[in-house]
C-alpha cells in the first residue's frame, strides 16, 4: 500500500507555490526585456538629433580654425564680442554661416536657419525633390576664453549645442584649444 501512495504523490504535478514562483520569475524576465526594448527605442529616437548636434559643434570648431589659418580674421578677433572679438556671446539659433564664412557672428541671421537635407521620394540626394528640414530646435554657443597667464597665444574654445528631443532638453559640448599659430 505504501508503494501506491508514493507513486500518486510523484504524479501529482506542481504545487500552487511552485507555480506562483515560476510565474513571478517569468514576469520579472519579461518586464526586463520590455524595459530594454523601450530604452533601445528611446536611444534610436534621439540618435539623429545627437548626430546633428555633434556635427554642428565640429563644424563650428573647424570654421574658427579655418578662419585663423586663412587669415580671414586676426588673432585678436578670435574672441567673443564682449572681449572685442567677432563671435556673439550666449546661445544663438543655429543660423548658417553668413558672408564671412563663420558661424555665430553678426551676419549669420541674414543667411537663415540651417537645414537638414534628406533624399526625396526618388531616393537621390541633391535633386529637386529633396526634403529640407529647418533645424529650429537647435542653438549654438561659442565661448572663447583666454588662457593667460599660462600662455597668451592659446585660447580655450568651447562650442555648446542645445537641442530638444521629445520632452527633454539636451546639450552637446565640444571643448578644444586654438593657438595663434596655424
C-alpha positions in Angstrom: 0.0 0.0 0.0 2.9 2.5 0.7 4.1 1.9 -2.9 0.8 3.1 -4.4 0.7 6.3 -2.2 4.3 7.3 -3.2 3.5 6.8 -6.8 0.5 9.0 -6.7 2.4 11.9 -5.0 5.0 11.9 -7.7 2.4 12.2 -10.4 0.5 15.0 -8.7 2.3 17.9 -10.6 3.4 21.3 -9.4 2.1 22.8 -6.2 0.4 26.2 -6.2 3.5 27.8 -4.5 5.8 26.4 -7.2 3.6 27.7 -10.0 3.4 31.2 -8.4 7.2 31.3 -8.0 7.7 30.3 -11.7 5.2 32.9 -12.9 7.0 35.6 -10.8 10.3 34.7 -12.3 8.8 34.7 -15.8 7.1 38.1 -15.2 10.4 39.7 -14.0 12.3 38.4 -17.0 9.6 39.6 -19.5 9.4 43.1 -17.9 13.2 43.4 -18.0 13.2 42.6 -21.7 10.4 45.1 -22.3 12.3 47.8 -20.5 15.4 47.0 -22.6 13.4 47.3 -25.7 11.9 50.7 -24.6 15.4 52.1 -23.8 16.6 50.9 -27.2 13.7 52.7 -28.9 14.3 55.9 -27.0 18.0 55.8 -27.9 17.2 55.3 -31.6 14.7 58.2 -31.5 17.4 60.6 -30.2 20.3 59.3 -32.3 19.6 61.6 -35.3 19.5 64.8 -33.1 22.6 63.7 -31.2 24.5 63.2 -34.5 23.4 66.6 -35.8 24.5 68.3 -32.6 27.9 66.6 -32.7 28.5 67.6 -36.3 27.4 71.2 -35.9 29.8 71.6 -33.0 32.6 70.2 -35.1 31.7 72.5 -38.0 31.9 75.5 -35.6 35.3 74.5 -34.4 36.6 73.8 -37.9 35.3 77.2 -39.1 37.2 79.0 -36.3 40.4 77.1 -37.2 39.9 77.7 -40.9 39.4 81.5 -40.3 42.6 81.6 -38.4 44.6 79.5 -41.0 43.3 81.6 -44.0 43.7 84.8 -42.1 40.0 85.7 -42.6 40.1 87.2 -39.2 43.1 88.2 -37.0 44.1 86.5 -33.8 42.7 89.5 -31.8 39.3 88.9 -33.4 39.1 85.3 -32.3 37.2 86.2 -29.1 33.6 86.8 -28.1 32.1 90.2 -28.8 32.2 91.1 -25.1 36.0 90.7 -25.3 36.4 92.6 -28.5 36.1 89.7 -31.0 33.6 88.7 -33.6 31.8 85.7 -32.0 28.4 86.6 -30.5 28.1 85.8 -26.7 25.5 83.4 -25.5 23.3 80.8 -27.2 22.2 81.7 -30.8 19.8 80.0 -33.1 21.5 77.6 -35.5 21.9 80.1 -38.4 24.0 79.2 -41.4 27.3 81.0 -41.8 27.0 84.5 -43.2 29.2 86.2 -45.8 32.3 85.9 -43.6 32.0 82.1 -43.5 32.0 82.0 -39.7 29.1 80.7 -37.6 27.8 82.7 -34.6 28.9 86.1 -36.0 26.7 89.2 -36.6 26.0 88.4 -40.3 24.5 85.0 -39.8 20.9 85.9 -39.2 20.6 87.1 -42.8 21.7 83.6 -44.0 18.7 82.0 -42.3 18.3 78.9 -40.1 20.4 75.9 -41.2 18.5 73.0 -42.7 18.9 69.2 -42.9 18.7 67.8 -46.5 17.2 64.4 -46.9 16.6 62.5 -50.1 13.1 62.9 -51.5 10.7 60.2 -52.9 13.1 59.1 -55.6 15.9 58.3 -53.1 18.5 60.5 -54.7 20.2 63.3 -52.7 20.8 66.6 -54.3 17.9 67.0 -56.8 14.7 69.0 -56.8 12.6 66.6 -54.7 14.9 66.7 -51.6 13.2 67.3 -48.2 14.6 70.3 -46.4 14.0 70.3 -42.6 15.0 73.5 -40.7 17.0 72.9 -37.5 14.8 75.2 -35.5 15.1 73.3 -32.2 18.9 73.8 -32.0 21.0 76.6 -30.5 24.8 77.0 -30.7 27.1 78.9 -28.3 30.7 79.6 -28.9 32.7 80.6 -25.9 36.3 81.6 -26.3 38.4 82.3 -23.2 41.9 83.5 -22.6 44.5 81.1 -21.2 46.6 83.9 -19.7 48.8 84.0 -17.7 49.6 80.4 -18.8 50.0 81.2 -22.5 48.8 84.4 -24.3 48.9 82.5 -27.6 46.5 79.8 -26.5 42.7 80.1 -26.0 40.0 77.7 -24.9 37.3 77.2 -27.5 34.0 75.7 -26.2 31.1 75.0 -28.5 27.8 74.0 -26.9 24.8 72.8 -28.9 21.5 72.8 -27.1 18.5 70.9 -28.6 15.2 69.4 -27.7 14.4 65.7 -28.2 10.9 64.9 -27.1 10.3 66.4 -23.7 14.0 66.6 -22.9 16.4 69.4 -23.4 19.9 68.1 -24.2 23.3 69.6 -24.7 26.4 68.5 -26.5 29.7 70.3 -25.6 32.9 70.2 -27.5 36.0 71.6 -25.8 39.3 72.3 -27.6 42.1 74.9 -27.8 43.2 77.2 -30.5 46.6 78.8 -30.8 47.8 81.9 -32.5 49.9 79.7 -34.8 48.5 77.5 -37.5 
